[in-house]
Each structure stands twice: as C-alpha cells, then as structure tokens.
Amino acid sequence: KILVLSGKGGVGKSTFSAHLAHGLAENEEKEVALLDVDICGPSIPKMMGLEGEQVHQSGSGSPVYVADNLAVMSVGFLLSSPDDAVIWR
C-alpha cells in the first residue's frame, strides 16, 4: 500500500499517482488499485481516460477497470457532472 498526499494543491499528487499505478500494473502478476478521494477536484478520471464512466453504486461500490489488473475508484465517478461541487470552499 502506498499513500500519496500533500496539504498543498497543484503539486502533482494525481499525476504521480496515475503514473505510479500504470507503472506498477505493468507487472501483470500484481493487482493495482488507484483510489482518488480528492474532494476539491478529483482529476484521476480525466488523467486515466475514464471521463464519463459510471460505477454501479452498491454497498461495496465497484471500481472501473483500466486493465485487467488496474482498477480505479474516484469521487469524480459519483458526480453527475464534472462541474458539480463535492465541497464548497
């Protein structure tokens, strides 16, 4: 498990995380999951080419798969529009 975080926005957390997930998933024996909980601006769906993807909401949720061994779950998937706010600043 690897946690990428910073108190400052715009420093490359999402970019680094997306590249790290793809890099780790190159080893097909590994199962990789990328969790984006950025409530101020979830950008992982766009970075991973998953804009417009929907998850089937259930008690446990369901990730969107980029590859057989690379799953993504983002707060952004739960918004009806990319312009919707998750949190007001």
C-alpha positions in Angstrom: 0.0 0.0 0.0 1.3 3.4 -1.0 -0.3 6.7 0.2 0.4 9.9 -1.8 -0.7 13.1 -0.1 0.2 16.7 0.5 -1.6 19.6 2.2 -0.9 21.8 -0.9 -2.8 21.6 -4.1 -1.3 21.6 -7.6 2.0 19.8 -6.6 1.4 16.7 -8.8 -0.1 14.2 -6.5 -2.6 12.9 -9.1 -0.1 12.9 -11.9 2.4 11.0 -9.8 -0.3 8.5 -8.6 -1.6 7.9 -12.1 1.9 7.2 -13.4 2.8 5.0 -10.4 -0.4 2.9 -10.9 0.3 2.4 -14.6 4.0 1.5 -13.8 3.0 -1.0 -11.1 0.4 -2.5 -13.3 3.0 -3.3 -16.0 3.7 -6.4 -13.8 0.7 -8.4 -14.8 1.1 -10.6 -11.7 0.2 -7.6 -9.5 -3.3 -6.3 -8.9 -3.3 -2.5 -8.6 -6.0 -0.2 -7.4 -5.9 3.6 -7.5 -8.3 5.4 -5.1 -8.9 9.1 -5.7 -10.5 10.8 -2.7 -9.7 14.4 -3.7 -13.0 16.2 -2.8 -11.7 19.6 -4.0 -11.0 18.5 -7.6 -10.9 14.8 -8.5 -8.8 14.6 -11.7 -7.9 10.9 -11.9 -10.9 10.1 -14.2 -9.6 12.6 -16.8 -6.0 11.6 -16.4 -6.8 7.9 -16.8 -9.1 8.4 -19.8 -12.2 7.4 -17.8 -14.3 10.6 -18.1 -18.0 9.8 -18.2 -17.5 6.3 -16.7 -20.1 5.4 -14.1 -19.9 3.0 -11.2 -22.8 0.8 -10.2 -23.5 2.1 -6.7 -23.9 -0.6 -4.1 -23.0 -1.1 -0.5 -19.4 -2.0 -1.5 -19.1 0.1 -4.7 -17.4 -1.2 -7.8 -14.3 0.1 -9.4 -13.8 1.0 -13.1 -11.1 -1.2 -14.7 -8.4 0.4 -16.9 -6.8 -3.0 -17.5 -7.4 -6.5 -16.1 -5.1 -5.7 -13.2 -5.7 -2.0 -12.8 -8.8 -0.7 -11.1 -9.7 2.9 -10.4 -12.2 4.4 -8.0 -12.7 8.1 -7.8 -15.0 10.6 -6.1 -15.3 12.0 -9.6 -17.3 9.0 -10.7 -20.0 9.8 -8.3 -20.7 13.3 -9.6 -23.4 13.7 -12.3 -21.3 16.4 -14.0 -17.6 17.4 -13.8 -18.7 20.9 -12.9 -20.6 19.6 -9.8 -19.0 20.5 -6.4 -18.2 17.9 -3.9 -17.2 20.5 -1.3 -17.6 24.3 -1.3 -14.6 26.3 -0.5 
